[in-house]
Amino acid sequence: MKVCKSQCSVFKDLYSAYVQGEAEKETMEWMREHEKECSYCRSWAMEREEKVSIPQEEDTNEDNFDEANRVIKRAKVVMGVGMGLIIFMAMWMSIWLEI
């Protein structure tokens, strides 16, 4: 069966809603049928799925949590050193100025 280019354009426009399950029932059925019939859209969809699925990792939340902990620890060290310097400077100034 020959498929019209305008149908392929509609398929591409609705593809993200189709994949996420946000399209209406009739639209989902049409998208499934069109994907079965049209080899061009089928290969386009497969390429798109490969591009989307490669960079995603399952442990991203855990990695983000570890990174946040490292940043917090680094901030605590910087704050501790900064406070130490301020106290040292205050003591040194009080001795130097004989307050």
Protein Blocks (a to p, Z undefined) as FASTA:
>chain_A
ZZdfklmmmmmmmmmmmmnopacfklmmmmmmmmmmmmmlmmmmmmmmmmmmmmpcfklm
mmmmmmmmmmmmmmmmmmmmmmmmmmmmmmmmmmmnoZZ
